[in-house]
Each structure stands twice: as structure tokens, then as C-alpha cells.
Amino acid sequence: MSDTEVVDLLRLSAPQVLAALVRRYGHFDIAEDAVQEGLLAAATQWPAAGIPDDPRAWLITVASRRLTDLLRNEQARRRREDTVARWALPEDWLTPPADRRQADSDDTLVLLFMCCHPSLSPTSQVSLTLRAVGGLTTGEIARAFLVPEATMTKRIGRAKKSIKDSGVPFAPPSAAQRDARLTAVLHVIYLIFTEGYASTTGTSLHRVELSTEAIRLARMVHRLLPGDTEAAGLLALMLLTDARRAARTGPGGELVPMEDQDRSRWNAETIAEGIALITAALPRGEPGLYQLQAAIAAVHDEARVYSATDWPQIMLLYERLLLLVENPMIALNHAVAVSMVRGPHAALSLLDELATDPRMSGDHRLHSVRAHLLEQTGDSAAARESYIRAAQRTTNIPTQRYLYGRVAGIDAVAGLDDR
């Protein structure tokens, strides 16, 4: 198994191991430290010694021993030491039966709702869950929130302390608690999927393990709350979006924009499932954030060719979204739809307004869209500069190569390519 495969396995195992430790021992903050040390031990030993037959059991054993050590060191009182010394792993954790594997899924969902505890601010709920359940790094979470990494480090640290101080037990929330935390839970799942579908950094456009995990979590929430239209809308949105994944990259992993994608590579079965979900959800009351986004994704997926896309409908759906939430990325997507309906000049005016939003100042997508629109107006020089700005602001290699490729295309047309 390659180093990359080891890293992927550890990322997928970490939430299950953390959930198992918190369920048995409590102490969320110390449990996460113990899990991180277990992951470090695995990353050091597995490449040379090989992957254990049961990686999860190995990690639980190592992390549990480290957790015991940490608790002994932290607690000065002998009473606590005596209690910790009596702790032992049940034998069935080393060879988990089928019902234990089902419990792993249940534990992950409990951990998800636990991280969305009302003692935390909504932003801290999302940040902590992305760290504990989604396995994202602090840097990735910071980019998702458009804040510096140091700010996010402090935010996650405060959230972990709040969980510790609250004394919240590791148990399924009551119906009332579940409803109160659902908005944050859905937002967390959405961000995990977004990072997986369009990775903010690295050499791959996708991080399939994250988008797959987000869809799995969304299915769990949908099964728990089958009547909740936003839970259904989120699952539909992710299915309809993920259905295009295979066509988003070329043979060399390069980015392929939607207008150039081979739609025969879109997953028809996944599209059908997503459309069925959103079709059933939309008539049941006022549509929310995820239902409207799923409806937009469905319009894209139902177009047999790019030129047949119903852009007026997409523009109107984005306008309805903007009435629900003030979000710069939704505003940026709305501007793209406006350009398809009313032309690039109308959209550029919207981008001028959006550029004043400090949350967008360092985001490559604003400059990328501006470059595309400028190219449509015939202002190649300005488009070239915007493509360069966009490329300098992304840390995802395929996206960066695509943007520099657009620069090269402009240079070639203008006769400026000196190669």
C-alpha cells in the first residue's frame, strides 16, 4: 500500500476511532489528542511493517493506551488514577462483529451531533465537526471559512474546551436537541462534500474520500429524518453534483469545465436518484437553501448538451437563494447565470460590487469568473491579467494549470507566445 493510500485510510478511520474513544471514555479534547498520536504512530510504522489486519482496532488500541497515559498525567488525584488504571478494552473491539460495525456508523452520527452542541457558536460547531468527523486539516477548514489558519486554530481550540467544560455525554441527542443542531450538522456535511468535490489544495481536483464520506453522512441523516426536506435537499444536491465527477477531469487529471464535459460520463443512476429526492422534497413547503441548490444542479444535469441549459431558470433560482442567505459564493454563481442570460457586461457590474466584499478579496474564483467574462467582451489583455491573479490565488494544482492554460491560449491568439 502506497503512502497516499495509508494517508487516505487513516483519514477515513480517524472519525470512527475518535467516536469509539469518546463513547467509552468521554474527554473529547484529550481523546482527539490521543487519536492524533495514534495516527502519527500508524503513519510511522505501517509503511514499513505493513497494514494490520484490522486497522481500526489497531488504532483504537494504541489511542486508548495513549488516552490512559494522558489522563493519568492530567489527573493528580489518586482516585482518578485508580479509575483510569482499571479501564480495559473489551475483547470484541479487536474483532468487531457485524453489529459493532453498524455501531461505528451510529457513533459517527452521534459524534456529528455532539460537535454541534448548543454551547458552541454555529461557526465553531462547523469547524470542530470538520476537524473531528470530516478529518479536514485546520488549513483546509480555514480556507473554507475564508479566514487565516491561525484564527481557525484558536477557534477549534476554544470549541474543544467548550465541549469539555459542558460535560455533554456521548449519547444520541433527544428529538428537541437534534432539531436544534440540524442546521449546523447539514452545513458541516455540505462543507465536507465541497472540499472533496473541489479540493482547495493538492495535486488532485477531487478528494473522493471526503465527498464519499459526506454523502454517507447525508444518507444517515436522511434516514434519521426522512420527513426533513432540507436533509433530503442536501443529499440530492450532493448526488446531482457528484454525478458529474468523472467528466470533470481529463486523462491527465486536468480540469474540464462544464461546457466541455462529455455528458455520457455523467452517472445517470446517481442523477436519477438525486432528481427523485428533490422532486419529492420541493412540493413540501417553502424550499430552503439546499433544496434550491439541488434544483439548480438538477437543471444542469437534465440538459443533454451545455447549450440546452435553462439559464433563465437557474438565474431565478439563484435570485431566490440570495433572498434566503447573504453568501458571496452564491452571488458569484448568480453573476455567472446573469452573464448567460443578459451578457457579460451585466455580470461584470455585479462582480464590481462583489469585489468589495473582504471575504472574496483572496479567492481565486472571483478573478477566474472576471477573466472569463472579460474574454467574452474581447478585452483579452484584462482577461489575461485576471487569469494570472486567479492562478496565483489557488493552491489546487489542476485548477492552477487550467488557469495558466487560459493565459497561454490568449497569448497564442494574440501572437505573444514566444516559444
Contacts in CASP RR format, 6 or more apart in sequence:
PFRMAT RR
TARGET T0000
AUTHOR 0000-0000-0000
METHOD contacts of the structure
MODEL  1
MSDTEVVDLLRLSAPQVLAALVRRYGHFDIAEDAVQEGLLAAATQWPAAG
IPDDPRAWLITVASRRLTDLLRNEQARRRREDTVARWALPEDWLTPPADR
RQADSDDTLVLLFMCCHPSLSPTSQVSLTLRAVGGLTTGEIARAFLVPEA
TMTKRIGRAKKSIKDSGVPFAPPSAAQRDARLTAVLHVIYLIFTEGYAST
TGTSLHRVELSTEAIRLARMVHRLLPGDTEAAGLLALMLLTDARRAARTG
PGGELVPMEDQDRSRWNAETIAEGIALITAALPRGEPGLYQLQAAIAAVH
DEARVYSATDWPQIMLLYERLLLLVENPMIALNHAVAVSMVRGPHAALSL
LDELATDPRMSGDHRLHSVRAHLLEQTGDSAAARESYIRAAQRTTNIPTQ
RYLYGRVAGIDAVAGLDDR
1 9 0 8 1.000
1 46 0 8 1.000
1 50 0 8 1.000
1 51 0 8 1.000
3 47 0 8 1.000
6 42 0 8 1.000
6 43 0 8 1.000
6 46 0 8 1.000
6 47 0 8 1.000
6 51 0 8 1.000
7 43 0 8 1.000
8 209 0 8 1.000
9 51 0 8 1.000
9 55 0 8 1.000
10 39 0 8 1.000
10 42 0 8 1.000
10 43 0 8 1.000
10 59 0 8 1.000
11 135 0 8 1.000
11 209 0 8 1.000
12 209 0 8 1.000
12 213 0 8 1.000
13 55 0 8 1.000
13 56 0 8 1.000
13 59 0 8 1.000
14 35 0 8 1.000
14 39 0 8 1.000
14 59 0 8 1.000
14 135 0 8 1.000
15 108 0 8 1.000
15 111 0 8 1.000
15 132 0 8 1.000
15 133 0 8 1.000
15 134 0 8 1.000
15 135 0 8 1.000
16 56 0 8 1.000
16 104 0 8 1.000
16 107 0 8 1.000
16 108 0 8 1.000
17 35 0 8 1.000
17 56 0 8 1.000
17 59 0 8 1.000
17 60 0 8 1.000
17 63 0 8 1.000
18 31 0 8 1.000
18 32 0 8 1.000
18 35 0 8 1.000
18 111 0 8 1.000
18 132 0 8 1.000
19 104 0 8 1.000
19 107 0 8 1.000
19 108 0 8 1.000
19 110 0 8 1.000
19 111 0 8 1.000
19 170 0 8 1.000
20 60 0 8 1.000
20 93 0 8 1.000
20 104 0 8 1.000
20 107 0 8 1.000
21 31 0 8 1.000
21 34 0 8 1.000
21 35 0 8 1.000
21 60 0 8 1.000
21 63 0 8 1.000
21 64 0 8 1.000
21 67 0 8 1.000
22 28 0 8 1.000
22 31 0 8 1.000
22 111 0 8 1.000
22 114 0 8 1.000
22 170 0 8 1.000
23 107 0 8 1.000
23 110 0 8 1.000
23 170 0 8 1.000
24 64 0 8 1.000
25 31 0 8 1.000
25 64 0 8 1.000
25 67 0 8 1.000
25 71 0 8 1.000
25 87 0 8 1.000
26 170 0 8 1.000
27 67 0 8 1.000
27 71 0 8 1.000
27 164 0 8 1.000
28 114 0 8 1.000
28 132 0 8 1.000
28 160 0 8 1.000
28 163 0 8 1.000
28 164 0 8 1.000
29 160 0 8 1.000
29 161 0 8 1.000
29 163 0 8 1.000
29 164 0 8 1.000
30 67 0 8 1.000
30 70 0 8 1.000
30 71 0 8 1.000
30 74 0 8 1.000
31 63 0 8 1.000
31 67 0 8 1.000
32 131 0 8 1.000
32 132 0 8 1.000
32 160 0 8 1.000
33 66 0 8 1.000
33 70 0 8 1.000
34 63 0 8 1.000
34 64 0 8 1.000
34 66 0 8 1.000
34 67 0 8 1.000
34 70 0 8 1.000
35 59 0 8 1.000
35 63 0 8 1.000
37 62 0 8 1.000
37 63 0 8 1.000
37 66 0 8 1.000
38 59 0 8 1.000
38 62 0 8 1.000
38 63 0 8 1.000
38 66 0 8 1.000
39 59 0 8 1.000
41 62 0 8 1.000
42 55 0 8 1.000
42 58 0 8 1.000
42 59 0 8 1.000
42 62 0 8 1.000
46 52 0 8 1.000
52 58 0 8 1.000
54 94 0 8 1.000
54 95 0 8 1.000
54 96 0 8 1.000
56 96 0 8 1.000
56 104 0 8 1.000
57 93 0 8 1.000
57 94 0 8 1.000
57 95 0 8 1.000
57 96 0 8 1.000
60 89 0 8 1.000
60 93 0 8 1.000
61 89 0 8 1.000
61 93 0 8 1.000
61 94 0 8 1.000
64 87 0 8 1.000
64 89 0 8 1.000
68 84 0 8 1.000
68 85 0 8 1.000
68 87 0 8 1.000
71 80 0 8 1.000
71 84 0 8 1.000
72 81 0 8 1.000
72 84 0 8 1.000
72 85 0 8 1.000
75 81 0 8 1.000
75 84 0 8 1.000
92 100 0 8 1.000
93 100 0 8 1.000
96 104 0 8 1.000
105 220 0 8 1.000
106 172 0 8 1.000
108 133 0 8 1.000
108 217 0 8 1.000
108 220 0 8 1.000
109 172 0 8 1.000
109 217 0 8 1.000
109 220 0 8 1.000
109 221 0 8 1.000
109 224 0 8 1.000
110 170 0 8 1.000
110 171 0 8 1.000
110 172 0 8 1.000
110 173 0 8 1.000
111 132 0 8 1.000
111 133 0 8 1.000
111 170 0 8 1.000
112 129 0 8 1.000
112 133 0 8 1.000
112 185 0 8 1.000
112 188 0 8 1.000
112 189 0 8 1.000
112 217 0 8 1.000
113 172 0 8 1.000
113 173 0 8 1.000
113 177 0 8 1.000
113 178 0 8 1.000
113 181 0 8 1.000
113 185 0 8 1.000
114 163 0 8 1.000
114 168 0 8 1.000
114 170 0 8 1.000
114 173 0 8 1.000
115 125 0 8 1.000
115 128 0 8 1.000
115 129 0 8 1.000
115 132 0 8 1.000
115 133 0 8 1.000
115 159 0 8 1.000
115 163 0 8 1.000
115 188 0 8 1.000
116 125 0 8 1.000
116 129 0 8 1.000
116 181 0 8 1.000
116 184 0 8 1.000
116 185 0 8 1.000
116 188 0 8 1.000
117 125 0 8 1.000
117 162 0 8 1.000
117 163 0 8 1.000
117 166 0 8 1.000
117 168 0 8 1.000
117 181 0 8 1.000
118 177 0 8 1.000
118 180 0 8 1.000
118 181 0 8 1.000
119 162 0 8 1.000
119 163 0 8 1.000
119 165 0 8 1.000
119 166 0 8 1.000
119 168 0 8 1.000
120 128 0 8 1.000
120 159 0 8 1.000
120 162 0 8 1.000
120 163 0 8 1.000
122 183 0 8 1.000
122 184 0 8 1.000
122 187 0 8 1.000
123 145 0 8 1.000
123 155 0 8 1.000
124 155 0 8 1.000
124 156 0 8 1.000
124 158 0 8 1.000
124 159 0 8 1.000
124 162 0 8 1.000
125 159 0 8 1.000
125 181 0 8 1.000
125 184 0 8 1.000
125 188 0 8 1.000
126 145 0 8 1.000
126 184 0 8 1.000
126 187 0 8 1.000
126 188 0 8 1.000
126 191 0 8 1.000
127 141 0 8 1.000
127 145 0 8 1.000
127 152 0 8 1.000
127 155 0 8 1.000
127 156 0 8 1.000
127 159 0 8 1.000
128 156 0 8 1.000
128 159 0 8 1.000
128 160 0 8 1.000
128 163 0 8 1.000
129 184 0 8 1.000
129 185 0 8 1.000
129 188 0 8 1.000
130 136 0 8 1.000
130 140 0 8 1.000
130 141 0 8 1.000
130 144 0 8 1.000
130 188 0 8 1.000
130 191 0 8 1.000
130 192 0 8 1.000
131 138 0 8 1.000
131 141 0 8 1.000
131 156 0 8 1.000
133 188 0 8 1.000
133 192 0 8 1.000
133 217 0 8 1.000
134 188 0 8 1.000
134 192 0 8 1.000
134 210 0 8 1.000
134 213 0 8 1.000
136 144 0 8 1.000
136 192 0 8 1.000
136 195 0 8 1.000
136 210 0 8 1.000
138 149 0 8 1.000
138 152 0 8 1.000
138 153 0 8 1.000
138 156 0 8 1.000
139 149 0 8 1.000
139 152 0 8 1.000
140 195 0 8 1.000
140 200 0 8 1.000
140 201 0 8 1.000
141 152 0 8 1.000
141 156 0 8 1.000
142 148 0 8 1.000
142 149 0 8 1.000
142 151 0 8 1.000
142 152 0 8 1.000
143 200 0 8 1.000
143 201 0 8 1.000
144 191 0 8 1.000
144 194 0 8 1.000
144 195 0 8 1.000
144 200 0 8 1.000
145 152 0 8 1.000
146 359 0 8 1.000
146 360 0 8 1.000
146 362 0 8 1.000
146 363 0 8 1.000
172 178 0 8 1.000
173 181 0 8 1.000
178 224 0 8 1.000
178 225 0 8 1.000
182 221 0 8 1.000
182 225 0 8 1.000
182 228 0 8 1.000
182 230 0 8 1.000
182 231 0 8 1.000
185 221 0 8 1.000
186 221 0 8 1.000
186 230 0 8 1.000
186 231 0 8 1.000
186 234 0 8 1.000
186 290 0 8 1.000
189 214 0 8 1.000
189 217 0 8 1.000
189 218 0 8 1.000
189 221 0 8 1.000
189 234 0 8 1.000
189 238 0 8 1.000
190 214 0 8 1.000
190 234 0 8 1.000
190 237 0 8 1.000
190 238 0 8 1.000
190 290 0 8 1.000
192 210 0 8 1.000
192 211 0 8 1.000
192 213 0 8 1.000
192 214 0 8 1.000
192 217 0 8 1.000
193 210 0 8 1.000
193 211 0 8 1.000
193 214 0 8 1.000
193 215 0 8 1.000
193 218 0 8 1.000
193 238 0 8 1.000
193 241 0 8 1.000
193 242 0 8 1.000
195 207 0 8 1.000
195 210 0 8 1.000
196 206 0 8 1.000
196 207 0 8 1.000
196 208 0 8 1.000
196 209 0 8 1.000
196 210 0 8 1.000
196 211 0 8 1.000
196 214 0 8 1.000
197 206 0 8 1.000
197 211 0 8 1.000
197 241 0 8 1.000
197 242 0 8 1.000
197 245 0 8 1.000
198 205 0 8 1.000
198 206 0 8 1.000
198 396 0 8 1.000
199 205 0 8 1.000
199 206 0 8 1.000
199 207 0 8 1.000
199 396 0 8 1.000
200 394 0 8 1.000
200 395 0 8 1.000
200 396 0 8 1.000
201 395 0 8 1.000
201 396 0 8 1.000
202 395 0 8 1.000
202 396 0 8 1.000
202 397 0 8 1.000
203 397 0 8 1.000
203 398 0 8 1.000
204 253 0 8 1.000
204 397 0 8 1.000
204 398 0 8 1.000
205 248 0 8 1.000
205 249 0 8 1.000
205 253 0 8 1.000
205 255 0 8 1.000
205 396 0 8 1.000
205 398 0 8 1.000
205 399 0 8 1.000
206 245 0 8 1.000
206 248 0 8 1.000
206 249 0 8 1.000
208 245 0 8 1.000
211 238 0 8 1.000
211 242 0 8 1.000
211 245 0 8 1.000
214 238 0 8 1.000
215 235 0 8 1.000
215 238 0 8 1.000
215 239 0 8 1.000
215 242 0 8 1.000
218 231 0 8 1.000
218 234 0 8 1.000
218 235 0 8 1.000
218 238 0 8 1.000
219 235 0 8 1.000
221 228 0 8 1.000
221 231 0 8 1.000
221 234 0 8 1.000
221 235 0 8 1.000
222 228 0 8 1.000
222 231 0 8 1.000
222 232 0 8 1.000
222 235 0 8 1.000
225 231 0 8 1.000
226 232 0 8 1.000
227 284 0 8 1.000
229 281 0 8 1.000
229 282 0 8 1.000
229 284 0 8 1.000
229 285 0 8 1.000
229 287 0 8 1.000
229 288 0 8 1.000
229 291 0 8 1.000
230 288 0 8 1.000
230 289 0 8 1.000
230 290 0 8 1.000
230 291 0 8 1.000
232 277 0 8 1.000
232 278 0 8 1.000
232 280 0 8 1.000
232 281 0 8 1.000
232 291 0 8 1.000
233 277 0 8 1.000
233 278 0 8 1.000
233 281 0 8 1.000
233 290 0 8 1.000
233 291 0 8 1.000
233 293 0 8 1.000
233 294 0 8 1.000
234 290 0 8 1.000
234 294 0 8 1.000
235 274 0 8 1.000
235 277 0 8 1.000
236 274 0 8 1.000
236 275 0 8 1.000
236 277 0 8 1.000
236 278 0 8 1.000
236 281 0 8 1.000
236 290 0 8 1.000
236 291 0 8 1.000
236 294 0 8 1.000
236 297 0 8 1.000
236 298 0 8 1.000
237 278 0 8 1.000
237 290 0 8 1.000
237 293 0 8 1.000
237 294 0 8 1.000
237 297 0 8 1.000
239 270 0 8 1.000
239 271 0 8 1.000
239 273 0 8 1.000
239 274 0 8 1.000
239 277 0 8 1.000
240 270 0 8 1.000
240 271 0 8 1.000
240 274 0 8 1.000
240 275 0 8 1.000
240 278 0 8 1.000
240 294 0 8 1.000
240 297 0 8 1.000
240 298 0 8 1.000
240 300 0 8 1.000
240 301 0 8 1.000
241 297 0 8 1.000
242 267 0 8 1.000
242 270 0 8 1.000
243 266 0 8 1.000
243 267 0 8 1.000
243 268 0 8 1.000
243 270 0 8 1.000
243 271 0 8 1.000
243 274 0 8 1.000
243 301 0 8 1.000
244 258 0 8 1.000
244 261 0 8 1.000
244 266 0 8 1.000
244 267 0 8 1.000
244 300 0 8 1.000
244 301 0 8 1.000
245 267 0 8 1.000
246 265 0 8 1.000
246 266 0 8 1.000
246 267 0 8 1.000
247 256 0 8 1.000
247 261 0 8 1.000
247 262 0 8 1.000
247 263 0 8 1.000
247 265 0 8 1.000
247 266 0 8 1.000
248 255 0 8 1.000
248 256 0 8 1.000
248 261 0 8 1.000
249 255 0 8 1.000
249 256 0 8 1.000
249 398 0 8 1.000
250 256 0 8 1.000
253 398 0 8 1.000
254 398 0 8 1.000
254 401 0 8 1.000
254 402 0 8 1.000
255 398 0 8 1.000
255 399 0 8 1.000
255 401 0 8 1.000
255 402 0 8 1.000
257 402 0 8 1.000
258 300 0 8 1.000
258 306 0 8 1.000
259 306 0 8 1.000
261 306 0 8 1.000
263 304 0 8 1.000
263 305 0 8 1.000
266 301 0 8 1.000
271 301 0 8 1.000
274 294 0 8 1.000
274 298 0 8 1.000
275 298 0 8 1.000
275 301 0 8 1.000
275 302 0 8 1.000
277 294 0 8 1.000
278 291 0 8 1.000
278 294 0 8 1.000
278 295 0 8 1.000
278 298 0 8 1.000
281 287 0 8 1.000
281 291 0 8 1.000
281 294 0 8 1.000
282 291 0 8 1.000
282 295 0 8 1.000
287 295 0 8 1.000
287 320 0 8 1.000
288 324 0 8 1.000
289 321 0 8 1.000
289 324 0 8 1.000
289 325 0 8 1.000
292 317 0 8 1.000
292 320 0 8 1.000
292 321 0 8 1.000
292 324 0 8 1.000
293 321 0 8 1.000
295 317 0 8 1.000
296 314 0 8 1.000
296 317 0 8 1.000
296 318 0 8 1.000
299 309 0 8 1.000
299 310 0 8 1.000
299 313 0 8 1.000
299 314 0 8 1.000
299 317 0 8 1.000
300 309 0 8 1.000
300 314 0 8 1.000
303 309 0 8 1.000
303 310 0 8 1.000
309 340 0 8 1.000
311 337 0 8 1.000
311 340 0 8 1.000
311 341 0 8 1.000
312 341 0 8 1.000
314 337 0 8 1.000
314 340 0 8 1.000
315 334 0 8 1.000
315 337 0 8 1.000
315 338 0 8 1.000
315 340 0 8 1.000
315 341 0 8 1.000
318 330 0 8 1.000
318 333 0 8 1.000
318 334 0 8 1.000
318 337 0 8 1.000
319 334 0 8 1.000
321 327 0 8 1.000
321 330 0 8 1.000
321 334 0 8 1.000
322 330 0 8 1.000
322 331 0 8 1.000
322 334 0 8 1.000
328 354 0 8 1.000
328 357 0 8 1.000
328 359 0 8 1.000
328 360 0 8 1.000
328 363 0 8 1.000
329 365 0 8 1.000
331 350 0 8 1.000
331 354 0 8 1.000
332 351 0 8 1.000
332 354 0 8 1.000
332 360 0 8 1.000
332 365 0 8 1.000
332 366 0 8 1.000
332 369 0 8 1.000
334 350 0 8 1.000
335 347 0 8 1.000
335 350 0 8 1.000
335 351 0 8 1.000
335 354 0 8 1.000
335 369 0 8 1.000
336 347 0 8 1.000
336 369 0 8 1.000
338 346 0 8 1.000
338 347 0 8 1.000
338 350 0 8 1.000
339 346 0 8 1.000
339 347 0 8 1.000
339 373 0 8 1.000
339 376 0 8 1.000
343 376 0 8 1.000
344 373 0 8 1.000
344 374 0 8 1.000
344 376 0 8 1.000
344 377 0 8 1.000
345 377 0 8 1.000
347 369 0 8 1.000
347 373 0 8 1.000
348 370 0 8 1.000
348 373 0 8 1.000
348 374 0 8 1.000
348 377 0 8 1.000
351 366 0 8 1.000
351 369 0 8 1.000
351 370 0 8 1.000
351 373 0 8 1.000
354 360 0 8 1.000
354 366 0 8 1.000
355 361 0 8 1.000
355 366 0 8 1.000
360 366 0 8 1.000
362 393 0 8 1.000
363 393 0 8 1.000
364 389 0 8 1.000
364 390 0 8 1.000
364 391 0 8 1.000
364 392 0 8 1.000
364 393 0 8 1.000
364 394 0 8 1.000
364 399 0 8 1.000
364 403 0 8 1.000
365 390 0 8 1.000
366 390 0 8 1.000
367 386 0 8 1.000
367 387 0 8 1.000
367 389 0 8 1.000
367 390 0 8 1.000
367 393 0 8 1.000
368 386 0 8 1.000
368 387 0 8 1.000
368 390 0 8 1.000
368 403 0 8 1.000
370 386 0 8 1.000
371 383 0 8 1.000
371 384 0 8 1.000
371 385 0 8 1.000
371 386 0 8 1.000
371 387 0 8 1.000
371 389 0 8 1.000
371 390 0 8 1.000
371 403 0 8 1.000
371 406 0 8 1.000
372 383 0 8 1.000
374 380 0 8 1.000
374 382 0 8 1.000
374 383 0 8 1.000
374 386 0 8 1.000
375 383 0 8 1.000
375 406 0 8 1.000
375 410 0 8 1.000
380 410 0 8 1.000
380 413 0 8 1.000
380 414 0 8 1.000
383 406 0 8 1.000
383 410 0 8 1.000
384 407 0 8 1.000
384 410 0 8 1.000
384 411 0 8 1.000
387 403 0 8 1.000
387 404 0 8 1.000
387 406 0 8 1.000
387 407 0 8 1.000
387 410 0 8 1.000
388 403 0 8 1.000
388 404 0 8 1.000
388 407 0 8 1.000
390 403 0 8 1.000
391 400 0 8 1.000
391 403 0 8 1.000
391 404 0 8 1.000
391 407 0 8 1.000
394 400 0 8 1.000
394 403 0 8 1.000
408 417 0 8 1.000
409 417 0 8 1.000
410 416 0 8 1.000
411 417 0 8 1.000
END
